Amino acid sequence: MPIYNAPLADMKFILNDVFKAEQFWQSNENLAHVDAATAEAILEEMAKFAQNVTLPLNRTGDEQGAHYENGAVTTPAGFKEAFQQYAEGGWIGLAADEEWGGQAMPKMLTVLADEMLFATNPSFMLYPLLSVGAGMALNSYASQEQKETYLPKIYSGEWSGTMCLTEPHAGTDLGIIKTKAEPNTDGTYNITGTKIFITGGDHDLAENIIHLVLAKTPDAPAGSRGISLFIVPKFLVNADGSLGERNTAGPGSIEHKMGIKASATCVMNFDAAKGYLVGKENEGLAAMFVMMNYERLSMGIQGLGASEYAYQNAAQYATDRVQGRSVTGVKSPNKPADSILVHGDVRRMLLNARANNEASRAFAVYVGQQLDITKFSTDPEAIAAANNRVALLTPIAKAYLTDTAFDAVIDAQMVFGGHGYIREWGMEQCVRDLRIAQIYEGTNGVQSQDLIGRKTIKCNGKFIAEYIAEIRDFANDLDTDLNFIKDATLDVATEIEMITQHILERAQENAEFPNAAAVDYLHAVGLLSFSYMFAKIAKAAYAKEGEFYQNKLALTHYFIQRILPDLSSRIMKIKAGSEVIMDFSEDYFINQA
Ligand SMILES: Cc1cc2nc3c(=O)[nH]c(=O)nc-3n(C[C@H](O)[C@H](O)[C@H](O)COP(=O)(O)OP(=O)(O)OC[C@H]3O[C@@H](n4cnc5c(N)ncnc54)[C@H](O)[C@@H]3O)c2cc1C
């Protein structure tokens, strides 16, 4: 049975020592209700839930999967009880406003709680995750009456939420969706169309499901400027809040897929289903982006959780497994061979994963803190700066954290040798379950387009310049004993500044340049972000004594010497330009000649 021990020591170190979270919370009147003791209690409770409730359901959930029969979906055994326990524990509303029954906890804390759930059962986590995302979109754009009707029930777990964007012919390009919204005389709309790949589109965990559906009204402008957002409940809601008749919206089938098998991925049919407009007509995409941006950071956390889980299991296995002898002499004379931990290559794989976990965790908390500033700060300048930072870093959080996590999980699987390919050890499930995080919520390729296009070229490099300025200020302030990370971070910052300028110039001459450079640019900025995180980790660790902190400095050295050098290859590939890719004819790809 795979193991999982919540990495509470590292979580507390990151919150308390790296980000001085309590100071940050207490200095903000809207967050003064949070202190370190409350945060630690929340993390410890979530650790128990993850270890005792969701971890044991991970394997059985994968084996049983979600089932569709007679127009309804059932989840695997134990999911309903676990969801009820999760809801009763107040976890769905952990970050929600108190007005709607939430606990108004900061994002920099809730990302850590989310990590534990993603580590132990990503399929389970997706059900409440979509509810929280739907709640956020409604909180930002819905009318007061809509909020009062839906939010308390969503956060209590009585109802759940979905995000219905994708159609058979329209995934990345939502401008071409066909789902129609015909206005009725009473102000409601009839929604007709088919959505595919809808996570949690139907299930037996909650009594009602609130679908947030993108659709087009009859006179809508073409493209993404003509998309509106609608609430389409599975059961209509009566004026007194009780459940009314069944709406004509429901699952046609569920997908049979590579991983996250316990998460129901539904084809949803809307057959003149009653829908309620959220916000204004044709402004639906902005509302949906509130939900999507939230989910995108969450996908990064999905990566982190999987990488932590895979690392822990691989490290345990490497300690127990004996194969071969150490090249410097026998280490375990009483055993037929030494532990595979004596081999440098096994250590390399484990350290890659460990470095990824610690940097990703710090980065998730950093992005969470920026989101907290946008939500809780009263200083308009701080809010504007944090908004720019969140815009820049959301594609990194989604794509870089899932790409590096997938590499880490594959490395962890390799530590098991052939046993990593066998069900028993849980690694093959971990690989299958994580792969989707690179694909959904906008593929990682499309995230990279967002970073290089809308977040960099469109603002002429303003967002990245602001980020680099912050990183330089921080690095320049480091103690001279930390010159190893200070110099490395300042060098990366300069490299990113130069390559960004290069991209801005080449994009003017050649419209195809950015698309070809995007993934490498995202990874380069990801490496800058991890350098910044290790600089923060090193600063906090240097101020303390003891093995735990010494190890943080040693891991920082490992990152600089063994991971950061990837930056050069990314920059070379960006400079190679688009011609070497685009000069092939379309015909070449399907012909053998
Ligand atoms: C298990 C699962 C759960 C999902 N859950 C949901 C959900 O709850 N709600 C929902 O609405 N959707 C959901 N999705 C859909 C998911 O978000 C989309 O599949 C994903 O965004 C990609 O869209 P697509 O499949 O249409 O691929 P396409 O858009 O057809 O893309 C195909 C390929 O082309 C590339 N590409 C496309 N455009 C560009 C471009 N401009 N530049 C460079 N490359 C490009 C992509 O990166 C990709 O590699 C889910 C999907 C799965 C598999």
The ligand as an SDF file (V2000), in Angstrom:
LIG
                    3D

 53 58  0  0  0  0  0  0  0  0999 V2000
  -10.4760   14.4160  -17.9840 C   0  0  0  0  0  0  0  0  0  0  0  0
  -10.8550   15.7520  -18.5610 C   0  0  0  0  0  0  0  0  0  0  0  0
  -11.5740   16.6490  -17.7720 C   0  0  0  0  0  0  0  0  0  0  0  0
  -11.9660   17.8730  -18.3130 C   0  0  0  0  0  0  0  0  0  0  0  0
  -12.7730   18.7100  -17.5650 N   0  0  0  0  0  0  0  0  0  0  0  0
  -13.3460   19.7750  -18.1880 C   0  0  0  0  0  0  0  0  0  0  0  0
  -14.3850   20.5290  -17.5440 C   0  0  0  0  0  0  0  0  0  0  0  0
  -14.7390   20.2830  -16.3770 O   0  0  0  0  0  0  0  0  0  0  0  0
  -14.9840   21.5290  -18.2400 N   0  0  0  0  0  0  0  0  0  0  0  0
  -14.6450   21.8390  -19.5300 C   0  0  0  0  0  0  0  0  0  0  0  0
  -15.2370   22.7410  -20.0970 O   0  0  0  0  0  0  0  0  0  0  0  0
  -13.6460   21.1540  -20.1640 N   0  0  0  0  0  0  0  0  0  0  0  0
  -13.0100   20.1300  -19.5320 C   0  0  0  0  0  0  0  0  0  0  0  0
  -12.0340   19.4130  -20.1720 N   0  0  0  0  0  0  0  0  0  0  0  0
  -11.6080   19.8340  -21.5050 C   0  0  0  0  0  0  0  0  0  0  0  0
  -10.1730   20.3630  -21.5240 C   0  0  0  0  0  0  0  0  0  0  0  0
  -10.0720   21.5880  -20.8400 O   0  0  0  0  0  0  0  0  0  0  0  0
   -9.7370   20.4470  -23.0000 C   0  0  0  0  0  0  0  0  0  0  0  0
   -9.6460   19.1060  -23.4720 O   0  0  0  0  0  0  0  0  0  0  0  0
   -8.4010   21.1500  -23.1770 C   0  0  0  0  0  0  0  0  0  0  0  0
   -8.5140   22.5040  -22.7950 O   0  0  0  0  0  0  0  0  0  0  0  0
   -7.9020   21.0740  -24.6220 C   0  0  0  0  0  0  0  0  0  0  0  0
   -8.9140   21.3110  -25.5380 O   0  0  0  0  0  0  0  0  0  0  0  0
   -9.1560   20.2720  -26.7300 P   0  0  0  0  0  0  0  0  0  0  0  0
   -9.2040   18.9120  -26.1260 O   0  0  0  0  0  0  0  0  0  0  0  0
  -10.3010   20.6930  -27.5320 O   0  0  0  0  0  0  0  0  0  0  0  0
   -7.8280   20.3470  -27.5960 O   0  0  0  0  0  0  0  0  0  0  0  0
   -7.5880   21.3270  -28.8510 P   0  0  0  0  0  0  0  0  0  0  0  0
   -7.9890   22.7050  -28.4950 O   0  0  0  0  0  0  0  0  0  0  0  0
   -8.1800   20.7040  -30.0470 O   0  0  0  0  0  0  0  0  0  0  0  0
   -5.9980   21.2770  -28.9650 O   0  0  0  0  0  0  0  0  0  0  0  0
   -5.3020   20.2050  -29.6400 C   0  0  0  0  0  0  0  0  0  0  0  0
   -3.8000   20.5150  -29.6310 C   0  0  0  0  0  0  0  0  0  0  0  0
   -3.5540   21.7380  -30.3360 O   0  0  0  0  0  0  0  0  0  0  0  0
   -2.8520   22.6590  -29.5180 C   0  0  0  0  0  0  0  0  0  0  0  0
   -3.3250   24.0180  -29.7970 N   0  0  0  0  0  0  0  0  0  0  0  0
   -4.5850   24.4460  -29.9640 C   0  0  0  0  0  0  0  0  0  0  0  0
   -4.6080   25.7650  -30.2050 N   0  0  0  0  0  0  0  0  0  0  0  0
   -3.3290   26.1950  -30.1740 C   0  0  0  0  0  0  0  0  0  0  0  0
   -2.6830   27.4490  -30.3520 C   0  0  0  0  0  0  0  0  0  0  0  0
   -3.3830   28.5730  -30.5710 N   0  0  0  0  0  0  0  0  0  0  0  0
   -1.3410   27.5120  -30.2830 N   0  0  0  0  0  0  0  0  0  0  0  0
   -0.6090   26.3990  -30.0430 C   0  0  0  0  0  0  0  0  0  0  0  0
   -1.1690   25.1790  -29.8550 N   0  0  0  0  0  0  0  0  0  0  0  0
   -2.5080   25.0750  -29.9270 C   0  0  0  0  0  0  0  0  0  0  0  0
   -3.1570   22.2300  -28.0870 C   0  0  0  0  0  0  0  0  0  0  0  0
   -2.1320   22.6340  -27.2000 O   0  0  0  0  0  0  0  0  0  0  0  0
   -3.2400   20.7110  -28.2220 C   0  0  0  0  0  0  0  0  0  0  0  0
   -1.9450   20.1760  -28.1550 O   0  0  0  0  0  0  0  0  0  0  0  0
  -11.5870   18.2150  -19.6350 C   0  0  0  0  0  0  0  0  0  0  0  0
  -10.8390   17.3150  -20.3940 C   0  0  0  0  0  0  0  0  0  0  0  0
  -10.4990   16.0910  -19.8870 C   0  0  0  0  0  0  0  0  0  0  0  0
   -9.7630   15.1230  -20.7730 C   0  0  0  0  0  0  0  0  0  0  0  0
  1  2  1  0
  2  3  1  0
  2 52  2  0
  3  4  2  0
  4  5  1  0
  4 50  1  0
  5  6  2  0
  6  7  1  0
  6 13  1  0
  7  8  2  0
  7  9  1  0
  9 10  1  0
 10 11  2  0
 10 12  1  0
 12 13  2  0
 13 14  1  0
 14 15  1  0
 14 50  1  0
 15 16  1  0
 16 17  1  0
 16 18  1  0
 18 19  1  0
 18 20  1  0
 20 21  1  0
 20 22  1  0
 22 23  1  0
 23 24  1  0
 24 25  2  0
 24 26  1  0
 24 27  1  0
 27 28  1  0
 28 29  2  0
 28 30  1  0
 28 31  1  0
 31 32  1  0
 32 33  1  0
 33 34  1  0
 33 48  1  0
 34 35  1  0
 35 36  1  0
 35 46  1  0
 36 37  1  0
 36 45  1  0
 37 38  2  0
 38 39  1  0
 39 40  1  0
 39 45  2  0
 40 41  1  0
 40 42  2  0
 42 43  1  0
 43 44  2  0
 44 45  1  0
 46 47  1  0
 46 48  1  0
 48 49  1  0
 50 51  2  0
 51 52  1  0
 52 53  1  0
M  END
$$$$
